[in-house]
């Protein structure tokens, strides 16, 4: 009992490792990137996105820092994490959803992949099954982002928590419906072209990139350790 009390009184080393990974990623970026928020967000996002002009949504007269597909993916994954942790209260969940929900999530990602393939064919050869549109890129990206967040959160908790509960982050179809509605609201905001949302969307895009990279890298480091 005394050993357990003593152990719980000290910070767990893996939590400090996660904090160190976040600080080691964010602080250098804040130091070396430009002072303008949009330029800073664009530089962060350029690590994962090509940002072709024709594939990027113009918002309030400026291009967003991620292309339409990546905007949906990283904002959708960030919103998925927030939705599971805050709205659904699954902060420590460490189990994957049921087989049926995983199948639905895989379907979301297949839609994303199919739309991406169609877009690539149009870009490379001018031949496509349907005309690519940024709205479709955004929607399929948001669905794929939801899939990513639904898988990475349980992996992250399983890897870093000392005694994670056997709890699913998405317990049923109602939970999945709530997260899909959140992503639908996200898509509506990105397509609204409302000028006051320009900087929040740009900064949240960069936050989505940093969050997903940090979570994935933390899991990889813990697996190696």
C-alpha positions in Angstrom: 0.0 0.0 0.0 2.8 2.3 0.9 4.6 1.6 -2.4 1.4 2.4 -4.4 1.0 5.7 -2.5 4.6 6.6 -3.1 4.3 5.7 -6.8 1.1 7.7 -7.3 2.7 10.7 -5.6 5.3 11.0 -8.3 4.5 12.1 -11.9 4.4 9.2 -14.3 7.4 9.3 -16.6 5.3 8.6 -19.7 3.2 11.7 -19.1 6.3 13.8 -18.8 7.5 12.2 -22.1 4.3 13.3 -23.8 4.6 16.8 -22.5 8.2 16.9 -23.6 7.2 15.8 -27.1 4.6 18.5 -27.3 7.0 21.2 -26.1 9.7 20.0 -28.3 7.4 20.3 -31.3 5.6 23.6 -30.5 8.3 25.8 -29.0 10.8 25.6 -31.9 7.9 26.3 -34.3 6.9 29.4 -32.4 10.5 30.6 -32.4 11.5 30.1 -36.0 8.2 30.7 -37.9 6.9 34.1 -39.1 5.1 36.4 -36.8 1.9 36.6 -38.9 -0.6 34.0 -37.7 -1.7 32.9 -41.2 1.9 32.5 -42.4 2.8 30.6 -39.3 -0.1 28.3 -39.7 0.7 27.8 -43.4 4.3 26.9 -42.6 3.3 24.3 -40.0 0.7 22.8 -42.3 3.2 22.7 -45.2 4.9 19.8 -43.5 1.9 17.5 -44.4 0.1 19.2 -47.3 0.9 20.2 -50.9 -1.7 23.1 -50.8 -2.3 23.3 -54.5 -4.2 26.5 -55.2 -6.9 24.8 -57.2 -7.4 22.2 -54.4 -7.4 24.8 -51.6 -10.5 26.6 -50.3 -10.4 30.4 -50.6 -11.8 31.8 -47.4 -12.4 35.5 -47.0 -10.1 36.3 -49.8 -7.2 34.1 -48.4 -6.2 30.5 -49.0 -6.6 28.3 -46.0 -3.3 26.8 -44.8 -4.3 23.3 -45.8 -5.9 22.0 -49.1 -9.6 21.1 -48.9 -9.0 17.4 -48.3 -6.4 18.0 -45.6 -8.5 20.8 -44.0 -11.3 18.2 -43.6 -8.8 15.5 -42.4 -7.0 17.5 -39.7 -9.8 19.6 -38.5 -12.1 16.5 -38.5 -9.5 14.5 -36.5 -9.0 17.4 -34.0 -12.8 17.7 -33.6 -13.1 14.0 -33.3 -10.6 13.9 -30.4 -12.4 16.9 -28.7 -15.8 15.2 -29.2 -14.7 11.9 -27.7 -12.8 13.4 -24.8 -15.1 16.4 -23.9 -18.6 15.7 -25.3 -18.7 11.9 -24.9 -16.5 12.0 -21.8 -14.2 9.2 -23.0 -10.9 10.8 -21.9 -9.3 7.4 -20.8 -11.0 5.1 -23.3 -8.6 2.5 -24.6 -10.7 0.1 -26.6 -11.7 0.2 -30.3 -15.3 0.6 -31.3 -17.4 -2.5 -32.2 -17.0 -4.3 -35.5 -20.0 -2.6 -37.1 -18.8 0.9 -36.2 -15.2 0.1 -37.4 -16.7 -1.1 -40.7 -18.5 2.2 -41.0 -15.3 4.1 -40.2 -13.4 2.1 -42.8 -16.2 3.0 -45.2 -15.6 6.7 -44.5 -11.9 6.3 -45.2 -12.6 4.4 -48.4 -14.8 7.3 -49.6 -11.9 9.6 -48.9 -9.5 7.3 -50.8 -11.9 7.0 -53.8 -12.4 10.7 -54.0 -8.6 11.2 -53.8 -8.0 8.7 -56.6 -10.6 10.4 -58.8 -9.0 13.7 -58.2 -5.5 12.4 -58.9 -6.7 10.9 -62.2 -8.2 14.2 -63.2 -5.0 16.0 -62.3 -2.7 13.6 -64.1 -4.7 12.6 -67.2 -7.8 14.9 -67.3 -10.0 11.8 -67.1 -12.2 11.2 -64.1 -15.4 9.5 -63.0 -16.9 12.8 -61.9 -15.8 16.4 -61.7 -13.6 16.9 -58.5 -14.8 19.6 -56.2 -13.3 21.1 -53.1 -16.6 20.6 -51.3 -16.3 16.8 -51.8 -12.6 16.9 -50.8 -13.6 18.7 -47.6 -16.4 16.3 -46.7 -14.5 13.1 -47.4 -11.5 14.5 -45.6 -13.6 15.3 -42.5 -15.0 11.7 -42.5 -11.5 10.3 -42.8 -10.4 12.6 -40.0 -13.1 11.1 -37.8 -11.8 7.6 -38.6 -8.3 8.7 -37.6 -9.3 10.2 -34.3 -11.4 7.1 -33.4 -8.4 4.9 -33.8 -5.6 7.0 -32.4 -7.3 8.0 -29.1 -7.6 4.4 -27.8 -4.1 3.6 -29.0 -2.7 6.7 -27.3 -4.5 5.9 -24.0 -3.5 2.2 -24.2 0.2 3.2 -24.7 0.5 5.9 -22.2 -1.9 5.2 -19.3 -0.6 2.9 -16.6 -3.9 1.1 -16.1 -6.3 2.1 -18.9 -10.0 1.1 -18.4 -11.5 -1.4 -20.9 -13.8 1.3 -22.3 -14.7 2.1 -25.9 -14.2 5.6 -27.1 -17.3 5.2 -29.3 -19.8 2.9 -27.6 -22.5 2.8 -30.2 -24.2 4.3 -33.2 -25.5 7.2 -31.2 -22.0 8.2 -30.3 -20.9 7.9 -33.9 -23.9 10.0 -35.0 -22.9 12.8 -32.6 -19.4 12.9 -34.0 -20.7 12.9 -37.6 -23.0 15.8 -36.8 -20.0 17.7 -35.3 -18.1 17.1 -38.5 -21.1 18.3 -40.5 -21.1 21.5 -38.5 -17.4 21.9 -39.2 -17.9 21.5 -42.9 -20.6 24.1 -42.8 -18.3 26.6 -41.0 -15.5 26.1 -43.5 -17.9 26.6 -46.4 -19.5 29.7 -44.8 -16.8 32.1 -46.0 -17.5 34.2 -42.9 -14.4 36.5 -42.5 -14.2 36.4 -38.6 -13.6 32.6 -38.9 -10.5 33.0 -41.1 -7.9 33.1 -38.3 -9.6 30.6 -36.0 -9.8 28.0 -38.8 -6.2 28.6 -39.9 -4.9 28.2 -36.3 -7.1 25.2 -35.6 -5.8 23.6 -38.8 -2.2 24.0 -37.5 -3.4 22.7 -34.1 -4.9 19.7 -35.8 -1.6 18.9 -37.6 0.4 19.3 -34.4 -2.1 17.3 -32.3 -2.2 14.3 -34.7 1.6 14.2 -35.2 2.1 14.4 -31.4 -0.3 11.6 -30.6 1.1 9.3 -33.4 4.7 10.0 -32.4 3.9 9.5 -28.7 2.4 6.1 -29.5 5.4 5.1 -31.6 7.9 6.2 -28.9 6.0 4.3 -26.3 5.9 1.1 -28.4 9.7 1.3 -28.9 10.3 2.1 -25.2 
